[in-house]
Amino acid sequence: MKKNILARCTFLALASASLTSPGHYVMARDKEPQISSSMIQNTIDQAYIKFKSMEDGENASYIPYLSKADSKLYGIAIVTVDGKIFKKGNVEYKFPVESVAKIFTLASVIQKKGTDTVLRKIGVNATGLPFNSVLSIELNNDKLGGGPPTGNPLVNAGAIATASLVEGQTLEKKWKSVLDTASAFAGHPLHLNEDVYQSEMANNQHNQAIAVLLKSYNALYADPSETVDLYTRECSYEVNALDLAIMGATLANGGTNPLSHVPVVNAATSAHVLAVMATAGLYNTSGEWLFKVGLPGKSGVGGGIVAVVPGKMAIGVYSSHLDAAGNSVRGQLALQFISEALGINIFSAKGN
């Protein structure tokens, strides 16, 4: 009996030591492959070449400005949390941010209003329906027994509701708050594309209807017309692929811009935004995206996608041709290739 007790004590002591001293678990972490700068650059070079001739998909036709985009333009940029920049292709080409803007406005609202406000007034569950769905509003309202019918902040209904929570006494002050936040994420001033804004204002009757419907359910928290105007401006500022990578890297870095070193939001806010991106960032194909790429991401019908590796880096991609869900076809393929080549899928366990 004494020998058995001694043997058990010895085993437990060794097991405990392996958790706190150099041993199996620590060595497993220590042996996690380091991604070199040359490996990152080589990978995006390969992704650029591999999909450069891809012509699948179509430009967003329901927004006149976007329908004219040059589908040959294609750029990939990576920014790490320690400020390293890697790029290939048309990374300086400016395009409308569109729905990618939703994550940065969401970050501002969470930071200023708190997570409980977002959970109670907007929700964070994926709808499984198209990004501009009105049916999702009715379905969520029925399901939640009169609770927030918007679904989540990354579909149009939820993003419009999020915009209605932006602080400011006037539309101009609210817009300044939105643009200032986005500019802080990018590390330099961003600007409204007036042509895009006017084009979308002339064709946003669907979003106006969504806002009025939300108001009827007490799920819009400001004037519907003013809120749709703010939301339309939010979708109309210009970025490029490098901007998206920097903005995403700010989230990856716990809310501090890795180039300007300016804290934009706190780490908790960044984590909440990344969670919503993982569940709803690519609209009704978000599950397929997460299955293939394994990274929190956000797309926009302007052709941009940003993907984030928490604590490490972010990737920004631009290509205007979209799939039926509104996501860049070439962008998705490039990001899947990069994720697999660099081993950055957040669900992949690192072996010894």
Secondary structure, DSSP 8 states (H G I E B T S, - for coil): -HHHHHHHHHHHHHHHHHHHSSSHHHHHHHTS----HHHHHHHHHHHHHHHTT---SB--SSSHHHHT--TT--EEEEEETT--EEEEESTT--EE-GGGHHHHHHHHHHHHH-HHHHHHHT-----SS-TT-SHHHHHHHHHTTSS-TT--TTSHHHHHHHHTT---SSHHHHHHHHHHHHHHHHTS---B-HHHHHHHHTT-HHHHHHHHHHHHTT---S-HHHHHHHHHHHTTBEE-HHHHHHHHHHHHTTTB-TTT--B-S-HHHHHHHHHHHHHHTTGGGHHHHHHHT-S-EEE-TTSEEEEEETTTEEEEEE---B-TTS-BHHHHHHHHHHHHHHT--TT-----
